[in-house]
Amino acid sequence: MRQYNFNSKITWVAASLFFPEHFGGYCGKFSDDKFETTCLAYPELEKSRLKTELFVIYARNDCRG
């Protein structure tokens, strides 16, 4: 099992993709840099599926903070 360093900057970058208060901004301009950094740090993620799901979440008004 892989060990993660939850104090790392990459963890915060990855987490920021899931902060509801950022969803409105990401809907208009997706953060490719943050997404690519996250996928490099966590290669077990299904990149295309995650991106699709994030786009759906960002577009929903009821998911915004």
DAZIDA-V852672 format. One record per residue. N is the residue number from 1. RES is the residue in one small letter. PHI is phi as a letter, one per 20 degrees, with the letter a starting at -180 (999 if undefined). PSI is psi as a letter, one per 40 degrees, with the letter a starting at -180 (none if undefined). Layout:
BEGIN
n->N res->RES phi->PHI psi->PSI
n->N res->RES phi->PHI psi->PSI
END
This chain:
BEGIN
n->1 res->m phi->999 psi->h
n->2 res->r phi->f psi->h
n->3 res->q phi->e psi->h
n->4 res->y phi->d psi->i
n->5 res->n phi->e psi->g
n->6 res->f phi->f psi->e
n->7 res->n phi->e psi->e
n->8 res->s phi->f psi->i
n->9 res->k phi->f psi->d
n->10 res->i phi->f psi->d
n->11 res->t phi->f psi->d
n->12 res->w phi->f psi->d
n->13 res->v phi->f psi->d
n->14 res->a phi->f psi->d
n->15 res->a phi->f psi->d
n->16 res->s phi->f psi->d
n->17 res->l phi->f psi->e
n->18 res->f phi->d psi->e
n->19 res->f phi->e psi->h
n->20 res->p phi->g psi->d
n->21 res->e phi->f psi->e
n->22 res->h phi->e psi->e
n->23 res->f phi->g psi->d
n->24 res->g phi->f psi->d
n->25 res->g phi->f psi->d
n->26 res->y phi->f psi->d
n->27 res->c phi->f psi->d
n->28 res->g phi->e psi->d
n->29 res->k phi->b psi->g
n->30 res->f phi->f psi->i
n->31 res->s phi->e psi->g
n->32 res->d phi->f psi->d
n->33 res->d phi->f psi->d
n->34 res->k phi->f psi->d
n->35 res->f phi->f psi->d
n->36 res->e phi->f psi->d
n->37 res->t phi->f psi->d
n->38 res->t phi->f psi->d
n->39 res->c phi->f psi->d
n->40 res->l phi->f psi->d
n->41 res->a phi->f psi->d
n->42 res->y phi->c psi->g
n->43 res->p phi->f psi->e
n->44 res->e phi->f psi->e
n->45 res->l phi->f psi->i
n->46 res->e phi->e psi->g
n->47 res->k phi->g psi->d
n->48 res->s phi->f psi->d
n->49 res->r phi->f psi->d
n->50 res->l phi->f psi->d
n->51 res->k phi->f psi->d
n->52 res->t phi->f psi->d
n->53 res->e phi->f psi->d
n->54 res->l phi->f psi->d
n->55 res->f phi->g psi->d
n->56 res->v phi->f psi->d
n->57 res->i phi->f psi->d
n->58 res->y phi->f psi->d
n->59 res->a phi->f psi->e
n->60 res->r phi->e psi->h
n->61 res->n phi->f psi->d
n->62 res->d phi->f psi->e
n->63 res->c phi->e psi->e
n->64 res->r phi->e psi->i
n->65 res->g phi->e psi->none
END
